Amino acid sequence: MEKKRTIHNNKGFSLVEMLIVVALLSILISIAIMSYSTVTNAQLSEAARTYEAAINTAIAQSMAKGSEAGKLTIGMENGELYYMIGDTATAPKEEICDARFTPRYIMGSTGGNTPGTGAPLGIPFADGCEYTIYFNSNGTVDTVNSTSGGISRLTFSFNNRVIEGFLYLETGKNDVIMHYM
């Protein structure tokens, strides 16, 4: 008896199968990108809130306990932007953000304090640098003792999102503005 051979016609994937796979991959990649973007934007917003809270705490400390107690030191170490309030020998370093958010600063009162204008200009923070802002007992910036008159603008950016923190040196008021470039 002769065995009958069956020949299967196997030519690979059909066009429909391939389209389904491509569609599923596109959906999964879109979800991953949106999740990453959401997490990054939340971290960027948290950096701005941390910076704003540091300024408000330093002003409150200066008004309650004097200029030295509310001294705000901002610096970069090992790619991490941090702040300290009070004596730098004993105050803990609190993280603001890491270097992937491109922190930059502008010194003094001539730093273009127009919220929401332009790209994040300024000088990038470098490891080992610290800048100190002293506040007077009325909450204004003590430009005599502060490094170069104080940091008047601090920006954080990631991709096309920019967060600008403005410190108005004459009044001590601060604003945090978020926008897209």
VOBA-1610 file (N, C-alpha, C; in pm, whole numbers, padded with zeros to 5 digits, always signed):
BEGIN
Met+00081-00116+00000Met+00000+00000+00000Met+00087+00125+00000Glu+00049+00210-00083Glu+00126+00332-00097Glu+00069+00439-00005Lys+00162+00507+00065Lys+00119+00616+00154Lys+00096+00741+00072Lys-00011+00804+00108Lys-00043+00927+00038Lys+00025+01044+00109Arg+00095+01121+00036Arg+00163+01236+00094Arg+00075+01358+00075Thr+00069+01435+00184Thr-00005+01561+00172Thr+00096+01674+00173Ile+00077+01762+00089Ile+00166+01877+00080Ile+00090+01997+00136His+00153+02056+00238His+00094+02176+00297His+00148+02298+00226Asn+00062+02386+00197Asn+00102+02509+00130Asn+00132+02614+00238Asn+00255+02620+00287Asn+00294+02711+00393Asn+00385+02818+00335Lys+00330+02933+00312Lys+00406+03041+00250Lys+00442+03151+00349Gly+00419+03137+00478Gly+00454+03240+00576Gly+00330+03308+00631Phe+00347+03432+00669Phe+00237+03509+00728Phe+00150+03570+00621Ser+00024+03579+00651Ser-00065+03649+00559Ser-00057+03798+00587Leu-00104+03875+00496Leu-00102+04020+00511Leu-00186+04062+00632Val-00297+03998+00653Val-00384+04031+00767Val-00312+04003+00898Glu-00244+03890+00908Glu-00170+03857+01030Glu-00060+03960+01056Met+00008+03999+00952Met+00115+04096+00967Met+00061+04232+01011Leu-00051+04275+00956Leu-00112+04402+00995Leu-00156+04400+01141Ile-00208+04287+01186Ile-00250+04275+01326Ile-00129+04288+01419Val-00021+04223+01385Val+00101+04230+01468Val+00154+04373+01472Val+00160+04439+01358Val+00209+04577+01352Val+00118+04669+01433Ala-00013+04651+01423Ala-00107+04735+01499Ala-00089+04714+01649Leu-00073+04590+01693Leu-00054+04563+01836Leu+00078+04623+01886Leu+00183+04609+01807Leu+00311+04668+01846Leu+00302+04820+01855Ser+00233+04881+01762Ser+00215+05027+01765Ser+00142+05072+01890Ile+00038+04999+01926Ile-00038+05033+02047Ile+00050+05018+02171Leu+00125+04911+02180Leu+00211+04889+02297Leu+00321+04996+02307Ile+00379+05032+02196Ile+00483+05136+02196Ile+00424+05271+02234Ser+00305+05303+02185Ser+00239+05429+02220Ser+00210+05436+02369Ile+00165+05328+02426Ile+00136+05324+02570Ile+00266+05343+02649Ala+00373+05279+02608Ala+00501+05293+02677Ala+00552+05437+02671Ile+00542+05499+02555Ile+00589+05638+02540Ile+00505+05733+02625Met+00374+05716+02625Met+00287+05802+02705Met+00314+05783+02854Ser+00338+05661+02897Ser+00368+05635+03037Ser+00499+05702+03078Tyr+00601+05690+02996Tyr+00729+05753+03024Tyr+00714+05905+03030Ser+00642+05960+02934Ser+00620+06105+02931Ser+00544+06153+03054Thr+00443+06079+03095Thr+00364+06115+03213Thr+00450+06113+03338Val+00530+06010+03354Val+00617+05999+03472Val+00720+06112+03471Thr+00780+06139+03357Thr+00881+06244+03347Thr+00820+06381+03375Asn+00702+06409+03320Asn+00637+06538+03347Asn+00603+06552+03494Ala+00562+06445+03559Ala+00533+06450+03702Ala+00660+06479+03782Gln+00771+06419+03742Gln+00897+06444+03811Gln+00944+06587+03789Leu+00924+06639+03670Leu+00961+06776+03640Leu+00877+06873+03722Ser+00749+06848+03733Ser+00661+06932+03814Ser+00699+06924+03962Glu+00737+06807+04007Glu+00780+06790+04145Glu+00906+06870+04174Ala+00998+06876+04077Ala+01120+06956+04093Ala+01084+07104+04111Ala+00989+07152+04033Ala+00947+07292+04045Ala+00882+07318+04180Arg+00796+07227+04225Arg+00731+07243+04355Arg+00834+07241+04468Thr+00934+07155+04456Thr+01039+07146+04557Thr+01118+07276+04564Tyr+01153+07331+04448Tyr+01227+07457+04444Tyr+01144+07570+04506Glu+01018+07577+04470Glu+00931+07681+04523Glu+00915+07667+04675Ala+00899+07545+04723Ala+00887+07521+04867Ala+01016+07558+04940Ala+01130+07532+04878Ala+01259+07567+04939Ala+01270+07718+04957Ile+01230+07794+04856Ile+01234+07940+04866Ile+01140+07988+04977Asn+01018+07937+04978Asn+00921+07980+05079Asn+00967+07945+05220Thr+01027+07827+05237Thr+01078+07787+05369Thr+01194+07877+05411Ala+01284+07906+05318Ala+01399+07991+05349Ala+01353+08132+05388Ile+01255+08185+05316Ile+01202+08318+05349Ile+01139+08316+05488Ala+01060+08213+05516Ala+00996+08203+05647Ala+01099+08191+05759Gln+01203+08112+05737Gln+01309+08097+05838Gln+01381+08229+05860Ser+01408+08301+05753Ser+01477+08431+05765Ser+01392+08531+05842Met+01264+08531+05815Met+01174+08625+05883Met+01159+08590+06031Ala+01161+08462+06062Ala+01142+08419+06200Ala+01271+08418+06282Lys+01381+08374+06222Lys+01503+08350+06299Lys+01624+08429+06252Gly+01611+08503+06143Gly+01722+08584+06095Gly+01779+08530+05964Ser+01860+08613+05904Ser+01914+08588+05771Ser+01994+08458+05761Glu+02075+08428+05860Glu+02160+08308+05855Glu+02076+08180+05862Ala+01966+08182+05938Ala+01881+08064+05952Ala+01806+08032+05822Gly+01782+08136+05741Gly+01708+08115+05617Gly+01795+08117+05493Lys+01924+08105+05513Lys+02016+08105+05399Lys+01983+07985+05310Leu+01958+08010+05182Leu+01924+07905+05087Leu+02045+07880+04997Thr+02096+07759+05002Thr+02209+07721+04918Thr+02161+07622+04815Ile+02189+07650+04688Ile+02151+07562+04579Ile+02279+07519+04510Gly+02294+07391+04484Gly+02416+07342+04421Gly+02394+07214+04344Met+02500+07168+04281Met+02496+07045+04202Met+02609+06955+04250Glu+02575+06830+04274Glu+02673+06731+04314Glu+02636+06596+04255Asn+02729+06535+04186Asn+02707+06404+04122Asn+02583+06403+04033Gly+02562+06512+03960Gly+02450+06520+03868Gly+02316+06542+03933Glu+02315+06579+04061Glu+02190+06602+04133Glu+02185+06746+04182Leu+02081+06818+04144Leu+02061+06955+04192Leu+01997+06945+04330Tyr+02053+07014+04427Tyr+02004+07005+04565Tyr+01992+07144+04625Tyr+01928+07151+04741Tyr+01923+07274+04818Tyr+01947+07242+04965Met+01993+07342+05037Met+02009+07334+05182Met+01959+07466+05239Ile+01897+07460+05354Ile+01850+07581+05422Ile+01921+07589+05555Gly+01983+07705+05580Gly+02054+07726+05706Gly+02203+07699+05691Asp+02264+07653+05800Asp+02407+07627+05804Asp+02442+07509+05713Thr+02528+07533+05615Thr+02561+07428+05518Thr+02641+07314+05580Ala+02700+07338+05697Ala+02775+07231+05763Ala+02682+07129+05827Thr+02563+07171+05866Thr+02472+07080+05937Thr+02341+07052+05861Ala+02306+07138+05767Ala+02179+07121+05696Ala+02186+07003+05600Pro+02081+06924+05592Pro+02081+06812+05496Pro+02063+06863+05353Lys+02118+06790+05259Lys+02100+06822+05117Lys+01972+06755+05071Glu+01880+06837+05022Glu+01753+06787+04972Glu+01754+06796+04820Glu+01716+06687+04754Glu+01720+06683+04607Glu+01609+06768+04546Ile+01647+06845+04445Ile+01549+06916+04363Ile+01523+06833+04238Cys+01629+06798+04165Cys+01615+06717+04045Cys+01751+06665+04003Asp+01753+06580+03902Asp+01881+06534+03850Asp+01912+06604+03718Ala+02031+06580+03666Ala+02082+06655+03552Ala+02003+06633+03423Arg+01924+06526+03413Arg+01850+06504+03288Arg+01744+06611+03265Phe+01711+06688+03369Phe+01615+06797+03356Phe+01682+06929+03321Thr+01809+06926+03291Thr+01887+07042+03246Thr+01861+07166+03332Pro+01898+07163+03459Pro+01879+07284+03541Pro+01978+07392+03499Arg+01925+07515+03484Arg+02006+07631+03448Arg+01966+07746+03539Tyr+02053+07844+03552Tyr+02022+07957+03638Tyr+02067+08086+03574Ile+02008+08195+03621Ile+02049+08329+03582Ile+02068+08406+03712Met+02181+08475+03721Met+02215+08547+03843Met+02169+08691+03835Gly+02144+08750+03952Gly+02115+08892+03963Gly+01980+08931+03909Ser+01953+09060+03913Ser+01820+09108+03874Ser+01809+09137+03725Thr+01916+09115+03649Thr+01910+09141+03506Thr+01896+09012+03427Gly+01822+08917+03481Gly+01814+08786+03419Gly+01695+08763+03330Gly+01630+08866+03284Gly+01517+08845+03195Gly+01399+08783+03268Asn+01351+08850+03370Asn+01241+08797+03450Asn+01107+08818+03384Thr+01090+08768+03267Thr+00961+08772+03199Thr+00911+08629+03188Pro+00813+08592+03272Pro+00767+08453+03272Pro+00719+08406+03136Gly+00756+08283+03103Gly+00706+08218+02983Gly+00764+08267+02853Thr+00872+08342+02855Thr+00928+08392+02730Thr+01057+08321+02696Gly+01070+08280+02575Gly+01196+08226+02525Gly+01226+08086+02573Ala+01338+08037+02526Ala+01387+07905+02565Ala+01454+07915+02701Pro+01480+07801+02765Pro+01544+07805+02896Pro+01689+07851+02883Leu+01709+07980+02898Leu+01842+08037+02886Leu+01911+08032+03021Gly+02037+08060+03020Gly+02110+08067+03145Gly+02229+07975+03144Ile+02289+07964+03258Ile+02412+07888+03275Ile+02376+07751+03333Pro+02425+07643+03274Pro+02397+07511+03332Pro+02469+07496+03466Phe+02405+07430+03559Phe+02471+07399+03685Phe+02583+07300+03658Ala+02692+07317+03728Ala+02806+07226+03715Ala+02830+07159+03850Asp+02878+07035+03846Asp+02908+06966+03971Asp+03006+07046+04055Gly+02978+07051+04183Gly+03067+07120+04277Gly+03035+07266+04298Cys+02943+07322+04220Cys+02908+07464+04235Cys+02795+07480+04335Glu+02805+07583+04417Glu+02698+07617+04510Glu+02673+07767+04502Tyr+02547+07805+04508Tyr+02507+07944+04507Tyr+02417+07968+04626Thr+02441+08078+04695Thr+02371+08105+04819Thr+02285+08229+04806Ile+02164+08220+04859Ile+02072+08334+04860Ile+02037+08361+05006Tyr+02065+08482+05051Tyr+02026+08525+05185Tyr+01900+08610+05171Phe+01813+08597+05266Phe+01691+08677+05269Phe+01696+08769+05391Asn+01643+08890+05376Asn+01633+08984+05487Asn+01515+08944+05576Ser+01503+09010+05689Ser+01395+08979+05783Ser+01257+09015+05728Asn+01253+09093+05620Asn+01123+09125+05559Asn+01091+09035+05438Gly+01177+08936+05410Gly+01150+08839+05303Gly+01211+08874+05170Thr+01275+08991+05159Thr+01339+09028+05033Thr+01480+08968+05028Val+01536+08964+04910Val+01670+08908+04893Val+01774+09010+04940Asp+01867+08964+05021Asp+01979+09046+05068Asp+02088+09039+04961Thr+02084+09133+04868Thr+02176+09127+04753Thr+02321+09153+04791Val+02345+09210+04909Val+02482+09235+04952Val+02551+09104+04986Asn+02482+09016+05057Asn+02543+08891+05101Asn+02520+08775+05006Ser+02419+08781+04922Ser+02390+08671+04832Ser+02494+08664+04720Thr+02521+08544+04674Thr+02617+08524+04566Thr+02569+08596+04441Ser+02646+08690+04392Ser+02615+08766+04268Ser+02473+08822+04267Gly+02424+08859+04381Gly+02291+08918+04386Gly+02180+08816+04390Gly+02211+08688+04391Gly+02110+08584+04402Gly+02069+08528+04268Ile+02016+08409+04272Ile+01965+08346+04151Ile+01826+08403+04128Ser+01807+08472+04018Ser+01677+08532+03992Ser+01587+08443+03908Arg+01646+08348+03838Arg+01565+08260+03753Arg+01631+08122+03749Leu+01554+08021+03773Leu+01601+07883+03767Leu+01507+07808+03675Thr+01562+07740+03574Thr+01477+07667+03480Thr+01510+07519+03481Phe+01409+07440+03457Phe+01423+07296+03438Phe+01356+07265+03306Ser+01417+07185+03223Ser+01353+07151+03097Ser+01376+07004+03065Phe+01281+06949+02994Phe+01293+06812+02947Phe+01212+06804+02819Asn+01278+06759+02712Asn+01216+06759+02580Asn+01164+06899+02550Asn+01035+06918+02533Asn+00984+07050+02499Asn+00912+07117+02615Arg+00917+07060+02733Arg+00850+07119+02849Arg+00951+07197+02932Val+00915+07317+02970Val+01004+07404+03047Val+00931+07450+03172Ile+01001+07444+03283Ile+00950+07500+03407Ile+01048+07609+03449Glu+00997+07728+03470Glu+01080+07840+03510Glu+01039+07885+03650Gly+01138+07895+03737Gly+01116+07949+03870Gly+01176+08087+03877Phe+01094+08186+03906Phe+01139+08325+03915Phe+01141+08368+04060Leu+01249+08432+04100Leu+01260+08490+04233Leu+01280+08639+04211Tyr+01179+08718+04247Tyr+01188+08862+04230Tyr+01267+08917+04349Leu+01389+08960+04320Leu+01485+08994+04425Leu+01438+09108+04514Glu+01366+09204+04458Glu+01325+09321+04535Glu+01217+09288+04637Thr+01133+09189+04607Thr+01020+09160+04696Thr+01030+09024+04763Gly+01112+08933+04711Gly+01119+08798+04765Gly+01009+08709+04712Lys+00917+08765+04633Lys+00808+08685+04576Lys+00866+08589+04473Asn+00804+08474+04460Asn+00850+08379+04359Asn+00733+08323+04283Asp+00758+08292+04157Asp+00658+08234+04068Asp+00719+08112+04001Val+00636+08013+03977Val+00679+07898+03898Val+00583+07889+03781Ile+00641+07896+03661Ile+00563+07896+03536Ile+00600+07770+03457Met+00500+07697+03410Met+00525+07580+03325Met+00472+07610+03185His+00551+07577+03085His+00507+07596+02948His+00583+07502+02855Tyr+00541+07499+02731Tyr+00607+07418+02630Tyr+00680+07508+02533Met+00796+07464+02485Met+00873+07543+02389Met+00816+07521+02250
//
